[in-house]
Amino acid sequence: MLIFKRFLPFVRPYLGRLMLAGLLVSGVAAINLALVRLAGSLWDIVTVQHDAEQMTQSIGVFLALVVLQGLCSMGHSYLTAWVSQNVIADFRKHLFAHLQTLTVSFFSRRRTGELLSRLMSDVTVIQSLVTETPIDAVKQLVTFVGGITFLLLMNWQLCLLILILLPLLVVVSKLFGRRLKSLSTSIQDHTATLSTLAEEVISGIRIVKSFVQAQREKDRFADQVDQTLRLTLSRAGIMAVFIPVISLMTFSSATAVLWYGGRQVIDGTVTPGDLFAFVLFAGILIGPFSAAARVFTQIKEAQGATERVFEILDAQPDIDDRPGAQPLVTVQGHVRMENVTFGYDPRRSVLSNLSFDAKPGELVALVGPTGAGKTTVINLLHRFYDPIEGRLTIDGRDLRDVTLESWYRQIALVPQETILFGGTILDNIRYGKMEAEEPAVLEASQAAHAHNFITNLPDGYHTLVGEKGVNLSGGQRQRIAIARAILKNPRTLLLDEATSSLDTDSERLVQEALQRLMVGRTTFVVAHRLSTIQRADRILVLDKGQLVEQGTHVQLLERKGLYHYLYTIRLNEPPQSY
C-alpha cells in the first residue's frame, strides 16, 4: 500500500478518468457474470423446456450484452492506458527534475548508468502497478463478490468447496512472495550495474581500444550478464511453480464441484442448467484467484524498483538556500575566503585553514603541484560544495546567505574538461543565455575566435556537435565553451585550465579574448601557461591544501620558494599544467 500512497500525488490529477475506467471495468465484470447466468438458463431452456421462442429472446439479450461488454472493455482499456502513460510521464519528469536539484557531491558518489537505470528501467517496472493493477483489482473484486453471491444463492454447499481454498492460497502466496521480492531486487541491482558498465565502456571506447582492453571488457560484461541471467532464471523457476500450483489448487476445487454437483443433478435436486452455470461461475472465479497471485507477484517485484526510485526522491541536496537567503542584485566582485577547511571525505581534508582576498576586477592565478587543491578552490567558489569550516564571501556577504541561482547567474565556469550537449553549435553557445539573439552569439564566438572554424563547417552554427561534442576537436570544443562564458557576461570568471586543449596559436587568440572579457571582472584561473601567470594581479601558491605563498610573479620569484621552483623547472620544459 505504501507504493500507492507515495504515487497518489501523481495519480490525483487523473483520478476522474481513473474512476471512470473503474466503473467501465466493473460493468465488464458484471456483464460477464450476467452472461454466465444467462448461459445456464439457456441450457435449461434448450435441454429441459424445449422452448424455441424463449430461446430466441434469450439469445437476443445475450448478444446485446456481448456488444455492451465490448464497448465497456474498449473504453476502460484506452482510459487505463492513457492514465498509466500520463502518470508515469509525470513521475519520470518529476524524478528528473529532482535530480537537477541535487548537488555535485550526490553525482560524484553514484555512477551514471545506475541513475539512468532507475530513471528508465525501474520506473517502467512500477508503471503497470500504479494504474493498471488497481483497475484490474476492481474488475476481479466485482467478479469475485458477484460470483460468490450467485453461487451462494444457487447452491451454498457447492460454494463452500470453493471458499475453503482461500486460506490455503494466501499461505502459498506469502511463501513464494518473500523469495520473489528478494530475487527481483537483486535482478534490478544487477541490471543497473550492467547498464553502468555498458555506458562506461561505450563512452570510453577510445581508451578501451587504445589500451587493448576490449577482451577484458567483453569478459566483464559477459560475467555480469551471466549473473543477471542466473537470477532471472531462478525467478522464472519460482514463477513456473507458483502459478501452476495456484491453478492446480483452483482446478482441484472445480473438480470437486463437478463431482458433488453431478451427484445432485442425478438426484434431481439441481437442474443441468444450474450445474452448468455453477461450473462456469467457478471457472470465472479462477480469474480473481489467479489475478491475486499475479498481482501479489507484481507487487513484490515492484517493491525493489520502488525503493530504488524513492531513494533518489528522498535524497536531499547538500547545498541549498538557507532560510532567509536573499538574491544578489548587484555584484562588485570582492571575493574572500576566510579560514576555510574542506574535504570531500570529512575524515580527510583537501584544504586546511585557507584564506585569501580577491579584489574586484583582479586576475587571481592558482598554482601548485598536482593534488594541491586548485580545482577544489574553484569548486568552492562556484559553491558546488560548502566549506566544512570557515566561509566564502562575495562583497562581504556569506555565499550561504545568498540564493544559489542568483550567485550562479553572476559567474561563468570554463572547466578543463569541456562539456557540450547534443544539439547544434548555436544551442551550445547560448546554453547559459537561451534568449540571446543570433547576432549576440556571433559576437561572442568572434571574441572567442571560434567564428572562423564554425563558418567553415558544412552547416555553420547549425552543425550538430554529436554526443559530448565528438564531432569537434578538443580545441574547437574549448573555444565554444569560452564563447558560451563570454555570452553569459558574468561578473566572476572561473577558468579551470580553460586553454589546456589549445595549441599555441589558438591559445594566443583565446587569451586575447579572455583579456578583454576579464576587464572589470574578478577572475580565478588555474593556470597552465607561464604567460597567464605573469599577467596575474595575484598568484596563490597551494601545496597540500594550504596557501604557502601569494603575491605577484616578480615578488614570488624574488622569494625563491615553491613558486620559484615550479616556475624554474618548467622554463626548459614544454608548457604544461601546474
C-alpha positions as CSV (number, residue, x, y, z in Angstrom):
1,M,0.0,0.0,0.0
2,L,3.0,2.3,0.5
3,I,3.6,2.3,-3.2
4,F,0.1,3.6,-4.0
5,K,0.3,6.1,-1.2
6,R,3.5,7.6,-2.4
7,F,2.2,7.7,-6.0
8,L,-1.1,9.3,-5.0
9,P,0.0,12.9,-5.8
10,F,0.8,11.8,-9.3
11,V,-2.4,9.9,-9.8
12,R,-4.7,12.6,-8.3
13,P,-4.9,14.8,-11.4
14,Y,-6.2,11.8,-13.4
15,L,-8.5,10.4,-10.6
16,G,-11.7,11.3,-12.5
17,R,-10.6,9.3,-15.6
18,L,-9.3,6.5,-13.4
19,M,-12.7,6.3,-11.6
20,L,-14.5,6.2,-15.0
21,A,-12.2,3.4,-16.1
22,G,-13.0,1.6,-12.8
23,L,-16.8,2.0,-13.5
24,L,-16.4,0.7,-17.0
25,V,-14.3,-2.3,-15.9
26,S,-16.9,-3.0,-13.2
27,G,-19.5,-3.1,-16.0
28,V,-17.4,-5.6,-17.9
29,A,-17.2,-7.8,-14.8
30,A,-20.9,-7.5,-14.1
31,I,-21.9,-8.3,-17.7
32,N,-19.6,-11.3,-17.6
33,L,-21.5,-12.7,-14.6
34,A,-24.9,-11.9,-16.3
35,L,-23.8,-13.8,-19.4
36,V,-22.8,-16.8,-17.4
37,R,-26.1,-16.9,-15.5
38,L,-28.0,-16.4,-18.8
39,A,-25.9,-19.3,-20.4
40,G,-27.2,-21.6,-17.6
41,S,-30.8,-20.5,-18.2
42,L,-30.4,-21.1,-21.9
43,W,-29.1,-24.6,-21.2
44,D,-32.3,-25.5,-19.3
45,I,-34.5,-23.8,-22.0
46,V,-32.9,-25.9,-24.7
47,T,-32.4,-29.2,-22.9
48,V,-35.3,-29.3,-20.5
49,Q,-38.0,-26.8,-21.5
50,H,-37.5,-27.1,-25.3
51,D,-39.0,-23.5,-25.7
52,A,-37.8,-22.1,-29.1
53,E,-39.4,-18.6,-28.7
54,Q,-37.9,-18.1,-25.2
55,M,-34.5,-19.4,-26.6
56,T,-34.6,-16.7,-29.4
57,Q,-35.3,-13.9,-26.9
58,S,-32.6,-15.1,-24.5
59,I,-30.0,-15.2,-27.4
60,G,-31.0,-11.7,-28.4
61,V,-30.4,-10.5,-24.8
62,F,-27.1,-12.5,-24.8
63,L,-25.9,-10.7,-28.0
64,A,-26.9,-7.3,-26.7
65,L,-24.9,-7.9,-23.5
66,V,-21.9,-9.0,-25.5
67,V,-21.9,-5.8,-27.6
68,L,-22.3,-3.6,-24.4
69,Q,-19.4,-5.6,-22.8
70,G,-17.2,-4.9,-25.8
71,L,-17.9,-1.1,-25.6
72,C,-17.1,-1.0,-21.9
73,S,-14.0,-3.0,-22.4
74,M,-12.7,-0.7,-25.2
75,G,-13.4,2.3,-23.0
76,H,-11.7,1.1,-19.9
77,S,-8.7,-0.3,-21.9
78,Y,-8.0,3.1,-23.5
79,L,-8.6,5.2,-20.3
80,T,-6.4,2.9,-18.2
81,A,-3.5,3.1,-20.8
82,W,-4.0,6.9,-21.1
83,V,-3.9,7.4,-17.3
84,S,-1.0,5.0,-16.9
85,Q,1.2,6.7,-19.5
86,N,0.5,10.2,-18.2
87,V,1.1,9.2,-14.6
88,I,4.5,7.6,-15.4
89,A,5.4,10.5,-17.7
90,D,4.7,13.0,-14.9
91,F,6.6,10.9,-12.4
92,R,9.6,10.5,-14.7
93,K,9.7,14.3,-15.3
94,H,9.4,14.8,-11.5
95,L,12.3,12.4,-10.8
96,F,14.5,14.0,-13.5
97,A,13.7,17.5,-12.1
98,H,14.6,16.3,-8.6
99,L,17.9,15.1,-9.9
100,Q,18.6,18.6,-11.1
101,T,18.2,19.9,-7.6
102,L,20.8,17.5,-6.1
103,T,24.4,18.7,-5.7
104,V,27.6,17.7,-7.4
105,S,28.5,15.5,-4.4
106,F,25.5,13.3,-5.0
107,F,26.5,12.6,-8.6
108,S,30.1,12.0,-7.6
109,R,29.0,9.2,-5.3
110,R,26.9,7.4,-8.0
111,R,27.5,6.0,-11.4
112,T,25.7,7.4,-14.4
113,G,24.4,4.1,-15.6
114,E,22.9,3.3,-12.2
115,L,20.9,6.6,-12.2
116,L,19.8,6.0,-15.8
117,S,18.6,2.5,-14.8
118,R,16.5,4.0,-12.0
119,L,15.1,6.7,-14.2
120,M,14.1,4.4,-17.1
121,S,14.0,0.7,-16.2
122,D,12.8,0.9,-12.6
123,V,10.1,3.4,-13.4
124,T,8.8,1.1,-16.2
125,V,8.6,-1.8,-13.7
126,I,6.4,0.3,-11.5
127,Q,4.2,1.6,-14.3
128,S,1.6,-1.2,-14.6
129,L,1.4,-1.5,-10.8
130,V,0.3,2.1,-10.2
131,T,-2.7,2.3,-12.5
132,E,-3.4,-0.9,-14.4
133,T,-3.2,-3.1,-11.3
134,P,-5.9,-1.1,-9.3
135,I,-8.2,-1.2,-12.3
136,D,-7.7,-4.9,-12.7
137,A,-8.2,-5.3,-9.0
138,V,-11.6,-3.6,-9.3
139,K,-12.6,-6.0,-12.0
140,Q,-11.5,-9.0,-10.1
141,L,-13.2,-7.8,-6.9
142,V,-16.6,-7.3,-8.7
143,T,-16.1,-10.7,-10.3
144,F,-15.3,-12.4,-7.0
145,V,-18.1,-10.7,-5.0
146,G,-20.7,-11.2,-7.7
147,G,-19.7,-14.7,-8.4
148,I,-19.7,-15.8,-4.8
149,T,-23.1,-14.1,-4.4
150,F,-24.6,-16.0,-7.3
151,L,-23.0,-19.3,-6.1
152,L,-24.4,-18.8,-2.5
153,L,-27.9,-18.1,-3.9
154,M,-27.7,-21.1,-6.3
155,N,-26.1,-23.7,-4.0
156,W,-24.4,-22.8,-0.8
157,Q,-22.9,-26.3,-0.2
158,L,-21.0,-26.2,-3.5
159,C,-19.9,-22.7,-2.8
160,L,-18.2,-23.8,0.5
161,L,-16.0,-26.1,-1.5
162,I,-14.5,-23.1,-3.3
163,L,-14.3,-20.8,-0.2
164,I,-12.2,-23.5,1.6
165,L,-9.5,-22.8,-0.9
166,L,-8.9,-19.1,0.1
167,P,-6.8,-19.5,3.3
168,L,-4.5,-22.0,1.5
169,L,-4.0,-19.6,-1.4
170,V,-2.9,-16.8,1.0
171,V,-0.3,-19.1,2.7
172,V,1.2,-20.3,-0.6
173,S,1.4,-16.7,-1.9
174,K,3.2,-15.5,1.1
175,L,5.8,-18.3,0.9
176,F,6.5,-17.6,-2.7
177,G,6.3,-13.8,-2.4
178,R,9.3,-13.4,0.0
179,R,11.6,-15.2,-2.3
180,L,10.3,-13.3,-5.4
181,K,10.9,-9.9,-3.8
182,S,14.5,-10.8,-2.9
183,L,15.2,-12.1,-6.4
184,S,13.5,-9.1,-8.1
185,T,15.6,-6.6,-6.1
186,S,18.8,-8.4,-6.9
187,I,17.9,-8.5,-10.6
188,Q,17.2,-4.8,-10.7
189,D,20.6,-4.1,-8.9
190,H,22.4,-6.3,-11.4
191,T,20.6,-4.7,-14.3
192,A,21.7,-1.3,-13.1
193,T,25.3,-2.5,-12.8
194,L,25.0,-3.9,-16.4
195,S,23.7,-0.5,-17.7
196,T,26.5,1.3,-15.9
197,L,29.2,-1.0,-17.3
198,A,27.8,-0.6,-20.8
199,E,27.6,3.1,-20.5
200,E,31.2,3.4,-19.2
201,V,32.7,1.2,-21.9
202,I,30.8,2.8,-24.8
203,S,31.6,6.4,-23.6
204,G,35.3,5.4,-23.1
205,I,35.6,3.2,-26.2
206,R,38.7,5.1,-27.4
207,I,40.6,4.3,-24.2
208,V,39.4,0.7,-24.3
209,K,40.7,0.2,-27.8
210,S,43.9,2.2,-27.2
211,F,44.8,0.1,-24.2
212,V,43.8,-3.2,-25.9
213,Q,41.2,-4.0,-23.2
214,A,38.3,-5.0,-25.5
215,Q,38.6,-8.7,-24.4
216,R,38.6,-7.7,-20.7
217,E,35.5,-5.5,-21.1
218,K,33.8,-8.3,-23.1
219,D,34.5,-10.7,-20.2
220,R,33.3,-8.3,-17.5
221,F,30.1,-7.7,-19.4
222,A,29.6,-11.4,-20.1
223,D,30.2,-12.2,-16.4
224,Q,27.6,-9.6,-15.3
225,V,25.1,-10.8,-17.9
226,D,25.6,-14.4,-16.7
227,Q,25.0,-13.3,-13.1
228,T,21.8,-11.5,-14.1
229,L,20.7,-14.5,-16.2
230,R,21.1,-16.9,-13.2
231,L,19.0,-14.7,-11.0
232,T,16.4,-14.2,-13.8
233,L,16.2,-18.0,-14.3
234,S,15.8,-18.5,-10.6
235,R,12.8,-16.1,-10.6
236,A,11.4,-17.8,-13.7
237,G,11.7,-21.2,-11.9
238,I,9.8,-19.9,-8.9
239,M,7.1,-18.4,-11.2
240,A,7.0,-21.6,-13.2
241,V,6.0,-23.4,-10.0
242,F,3.9,-20.7,-8.3
243,I,1.3,-20.0,-11.0
244,P,0.7,-23.7,-11.8
245,V,0.3,-24.5,-8.0
246,I,-2.3,-21.8,-7.7
247,S,-4.1,-23.1,-10.9
248,L,-3.9,-26.7,-9.6
249,M,-5.5,-25.8,-6.3
250,T,-8.2,-23.9,-8.1
251,F,-9.0,-26.6,-10.7
252,S,-9.0,-29.2,-7.9
253,S,-11.8,-27.2,-6.3
254,A,-13.6,-27.1,-9.7
255,T,-13.3,-30.9,-10.0
256,A,-14.8,-31.3,-6.6
257,V,-17.7,-29.1,-7.6
258,L,-18.3,-31.2,-10.7
259,W,-18.3,-34.4,-8.7
260,Y,-20.6,-33.1,-6.0
261,G,-22.8,-31.1,-8.3
262,G,-23.1,-34.1,-10.7
263,R,-24.4,-36.2,-7.9
264,Q,-27.1,-33.5,-7.2
265,V,-28.2,-33.5,-10.8
266,I,-28.5,-37.2,-10.8
267,D,-30.6,-37.0,-7.6
268,G,-32.8,-34.3,-9.2
269,T,-32.1,-31.6,-6.6
270,V,-30.2,-29.4,-9.2
271,T,-31.1,-28.8,-12.8
272,P,-28.4,-29.4,-15.5
273,G,-28.5,-25.6,-16.4
274,D,-27.8,-24.6,-12.8
275,L,-24.9,-27.0,-12.6
276,F,-23.6,-25.7,-16.0
277,A,-23.9,-22.1,-14.7
278,F,-22.3,-23.1,-11.4
279,V,-19.3,-24.6,-13.1
280,L,-18.9,-21.6,-15.3
281,F,-19.1,-19.3,-12.3
282,A,-16.5,-21.5,-10.6
283,G,-14.3,-21.1,-13.7
284,I,-14.7,-17.4,-13.7
285,L,-13.7,-17.3,-10.0
286,I,-10.4,-18.9,-11.1
287,G,-9.7,-15.4,-12.6
288,P,-9.7,-13.5,-9.3
289,F,-7.6,-16.2,-7.6
290,S,-5.0,-16.2,-10.5
291,A,-5.1,-12.4,-10.7
292,A,-4.5,-12.2,-7.0
293,A,-1.4,-14.4,-7.3
294,R,-0.2,-12.4,-10.3
295,V,-0.7,-9.0,-8.6
296,F,1.0,-10.3,-5.5
297,T,4.0,-11.3,-7.6
298,Q,4.0,-7.9,-9.4
299,I,3.9,-6.0,-6.1
300,K,6.8,-8.0,-4.7
301,E,8.8,-7.3,-8.0
302,A,7.9,-3.6,-7.9
303,Q,8.9,-3.1,-4.3
304,G,12.6,-3.3,-5.1
305,A,12.2,-0.9,-8.0
306,T,10.1,1.5,-5.9
307,E,12.7,1.5,-3.1
308,R,15.4,2.3,-5.6
309,V,13.4,5.1,-7.2
310,F,12.3,6.7,-4.0
311,E,15.8,6.5,-2.6
312,I,16.6,9.2,-5.2
313,L,13.5,11.2,-4.4
314,D,14.3,11.1,-0.7
315,A,17.8,12.4,-1.3
316,Q,18.2,16.0,-0.3
317,P,20.7,18.4,-1.8
318,D,23.8,19.0,0.4
319,I,23.9,22.6,-0.9
320,D,20.7,24.6,-0.8
321,D,19.4,28.1,0.0
322,R,19.4,28.9,3.7
323,P,16.2,30.1,5.2
324,G,16.1,33.8,4.5
325,A,18.7,33.7,1.8
326,Q,18.5,36.8,-0.4
327,P,19.3,37.2,-4.1
328,L,22.3,39.1,-5.3
329,V,21.2,42.2,-7.1
330,T,24.4,44.0,-7.9
331,V,27.9,42.4,-7.6
332,Q,31.2,44.3,-7.4
333,G,33.2,41.1,-7.3
334,H,35.1,41.3,-4.0
335,V,35.7,37.6,-3.1
336,R,37.2,36.5,0.2
337,M,37.9,33.0,1.6
338,E,38.3,33.1,5.3
339,N,39.9,30.2,7.2
340,V,38.3,27.5,5.0
341,T,38.8,23.9,5.7
342,F,37.2,21.3,3.3
343,G,37.4,17.7,2.3
344,Y,35.2,15.6,0.0
345,D,35.5,13.0,2.7
346,P,35.1,14.7,6.1
347,R,37.8,12.4,7.5
348,R,40.4,13.8,5.1
349,S,40.9,17.5,4.5
350,V,41.8,18.7,1.0
351,L,42.1,22.3,2.1
352,S,43.2,23.4,5.5
353,N,42.6,26.9,7.1
354,L,42.8,28.6,3.7
355,S,42.4,32.4,3.4
356,F,42.8,34.9,0.6
357,D,41.3,38.2,-0.6
358,A,40.5,38.9,-4.3
359,K,39.5,42.5,-5.0
360,P,37.0,43.4,-7.8
361,G,38.5,43.1,-11.3
362,E,41.6,41.2,-10.2
363,L,43.0,38.2,-12.0
364,V,44.0,35.6,-9.5
365,A,46.0,32.6,-10.6
366,L,46.0,29.3,-8.6
367,V,49.3,27.5,-8.8
368,G,50.7,24.4,-7.2
369,P,51.7,20.7,-7.7
370,T,49.1,18.1,-8.7
371,G,46.7,17.5,-5.8
372,A,47.4,20.8,-4.1
373,G,43.7,21.7,-4.1
374,K,43.4,24.2,-7.0
375,T,40.3,22.7,-8.6
376,T,38.8,22.3,-5.1
377,V,39.1,26.0,-4.6
378,I,37.2,26.5,-8.0
379,N,34.5,24.1,-6.8
380,L,34.0,26.0,-3.5
381,L,34.0,29.4,-5.3
382,H,31.3,28.0,-7.6
383,R,29.5,26.7,-4.5
384,F,29.3,23.1,-5.8
385,Y,30.4,22.4,-2.2
386,D,30.3,24.4,1.1
387,P,33.3,24.6,3.5
388,I,33.3,22.4,6.5
389,E,34.8,25.3,8.5
390,G,35.3,28.9,7.6
391,R,33.3,30.9,5.0
392,L,33.4,32.4,1.5
393,T,32.1,35.9,1.0
394,I,31.1,38.0,-2.0
395,D,31.1,41.7,-1.4
396,G,31.1,41.0,2.3
397,R,28.1,38.6,2.2
398,D,28.5,34.9,3.1
399,L,27.7,32.9,0.0
400,R,25.4,30.8,2.0
401,D,23.3,33.8,2.7
402,V,22.6,34.5,-1.0
403,T,20.4,32.3,-3.2
404,L,22.2,29.8,-5.3
405,E,20.5,30.8,-8.6
406,S,21.4,34.5,-8.2
407,W,25.1,33.5,-7.5
408,Y,25.2,31.1,-10.4
409,R,24.0,33.9,-12.7
410,Q,26.9,36.1,-11.7
411,I,29.6,33.5,-12.5
412,A,30.8,31.5,-15.5
413,L,32.8,28.3,-15.4
414,V,35.1,27.1,-18.2
415,P,36.3,23.7,-17.0
416,Q,39.3,21.7,-18.0
417,E,37.1,19.0,-19.5
418,T,34.8,20.8,-21.9
419,I,31.2,19.6,-21.8
420,L,29.0,20.1,-24.8
421,F,25.4,18.9,-25.2
422,G,23.7,17.1,-28.1
423,G,22.4,19.7,-30.5
424,T,23.9,22.5,-32.6
425,I,26.8,24.7,-32.0
426,L,24.4,27.6,-31.8
427,D,22.4,25.9,-29.0
428,N,25.6,25.2,-27.1
429,I,27.0,28.7,-27.2
430,R,23.8,30.2,-25.9
431,Y,23.3,27.5,-23.3
432,G,23.7,30.0,-20.4
433,K,21.6,32.6,-22.1
434,M,18.9,30.9,-24.2
435,E,17.1,34.1,-25.0
436,A,20.2,35.5,-26.8
437,E,19.7,36.6,-30.4
438,E,21.9,35.2,-33.1
439,P,23.9,38.4,-33.6
440,A,25.0,38.3,-29.9
441,V,26.0,34.6,-30.3
442,L,28.1,35.6,-33.4
443,E,29.8,38.4,-31.4
444,A,30.6,36.0,-28.5
445,S,32.1,33.4,-30.9
446,Q,34.1,36.0,-32.7
447,A,35.5,37.2,-29.3
448,A,36.4,33.6,-28.5
449,H,38.0,33.2,-32.0
450,A,35.6,30.4,-32.8
451,H,33.7,32.1,-35.6
452,N,36.0,31.2,-38.4
453,F,36.1,27.5,-37.8
454,I,32.4,27.4,-37.2
455,T,31.6,29.1,-40.5
456,N,33.8,26.6,-42.3
457,L,31.8,23.7,-41.1
458,P,29.1,22.3,-43.5
459,D,26.1,23.7,-41.6
460,G,27.9,26.5,-39.8
461,Y,26.3,27.4,-36.5
462,H,23.6,24.8,-37.1
463,T,26.2,21.9,-37.2
464,L,25.4,19.1,-34.8
465,V,28.2,18.6,-32.3
466,G,27.5,14.9,-31.7
467,E,27.4,13.3,-28.3
468,K,29.6,15.3,-25.9
469,G,31.0,17.2,-28.9
470,V,32.6,14.2,-30.5
471,N,32.4,15.7,-34.0
472,L,34.7,18.6,-32.9
473,S,38.4,18.7,-31.9
474,G,39.4,19.4,-28.3
475,G,40.4,23.0,-29.2
476,Q,37.2,23.7,-31.0
477,R,35.1,22.4,-28.1
478,Q,37.1,24.6,-25.7
479,R,36.6,27.7,-27.8
480,I,32.8,27.0,-27.9
481,A,32.9,26.7,-24.1
482,I,34.7,30.1,-23.9
483,A,32.2,31.7,-26.2
484,R,29.4,30.3,-24.0
485,A,31.0,32.0,-21.0
486,I,31.5,35.3,-22.9
487,L,27.9,35.3,-24.0
488,K,26.7,34.9,-20.4
489,N,28.6,38.1,-19.5
490,P,29.3,37.2,-15.8
491,R,30.8,39.3,-13.0
492,T,33.1,36.5,-11.9
493,L,35.0,34.1,-14.1
494,L,36.3,30.6,-13.1
495,L,38.8,29.2,-15.6
496,D,40.0,25.7,-14.7
497,E,42.8,25.3,-17.1
498,A,40.5,26.7,-19.7
499,T,43.0,26.8,-22.6
500,S,44.7,23.5,-21.9
501,S,43.3,21.9,-25.1
502,L,44.5,24.6,-27.4
503,D,47.7,24.8,-29.5
504,T,49.9,27.8,-29.1
505,D,48.3,29.8,-31.9
506,S,44.8,29.1,-30.8
507,E,45.7,29.9,-27.2
508,R,47.1,33.3,-28.2
509,L,43.8,34.2,-29.9
510,V,41.7,33.0,-27.0
511,Q,43.9,34.7,-24.4
512,E,43.4,37.9,-26.2
513,A,39.6,37.3,-26.0
514,L,39.8,36.4,-22.3
515,Q,41.9,39.5,-21.6
516,R,39.0,41.7,-23.0
517,L,36.5,39.6,-21.1
518,M,38.3,39.8,-17.8
519,V,38.4,43.6,-17.7
520,G,36.3,44.7,-14.7
521,R,35.6,41.1,-13.6
522,T,37.1,39.1,-10.8
523,T,38.8,36.1,-12.4
524,F,40.2,33.0,-10.9
525,V,42.3,30.8,-13.2
526,V,44.0,27.5,-12.6
527,A,47.0,28.5,-14.8
528,H,48.8,26.2,-17.1
529,R,50.9,28.5,-19.2
530,L,53.6,30.9,-17.9
531,S,52.1,33.8,-19.8
532,T,48.9,33.6,-17.8
533,I,50.7,33.6,-14.5
534,Q,52.9,36.5,-15.3
535,R,49.9,38.7,-16.1
536,A,48.0,37.8,-12.8
537,D,47.4,40.5,-10.3
538,R,47.8,37.9,-7.5
539,I,49.2,34.4,-7.5
540,L,48.1,31.9,-4.9
541,V,50.6,29.1,-4.5
542,L,49.0,26.0,-2.9
543,D,50.7,22.9,-1.6
544,K,48.9,20.0,0.2
545,G,45.8,22.1,0.6
546,Q,47.5,25.1,2.3
547,L,48.3,28.5,1.0
548,V,52.1,28.6,1.2
549,E,52.8,31.8,-0.9
550,Q,51.0,34.6,-2.5
551,G,52.0,37.7,-4.4
552,T,52.8,38.9,-8.0
553,H,55.0,37.0,-10.3
554,V,58.0,39.2,-9.6
555,Q,57.5,39.1,-5.9
556,L,57.3,35.3,-5.7
557,L,60.3,34.8,-7.9
558,E,62.3,37.0,-5.5
559,R,61.4,34.8,-2.6
560,K,62.8,31.7,-4.2
561,G,60.2,29.5,-2.7
562,L,57.9,26.8,-4.1
563,Y,56.7,29.2,-6.9
564,H,60.3,29.9,-8.0
565,Y,60.9,26.1,-8.1
566,L,57.8,25.4,-10.1
567,Y,58.5,28.2,-12.5
568,T,62.1,27.4,-13.0
569,I,61.8,23.7,-13.6
570,R,59.3,24.4,-16.4
571,L,61.3,27.0,-18.2
572,N,63.1,24.3,-20.1
573,E,60.1,22.0,-20.5
574,P,57.2,22.1,-22.9
575,P,54.2,24.1,-21.5
576,Q,52.1,22.0,-19.2
577,S,49.8,22.3,-16.2
578,Y,50.8,23.1,-12.7
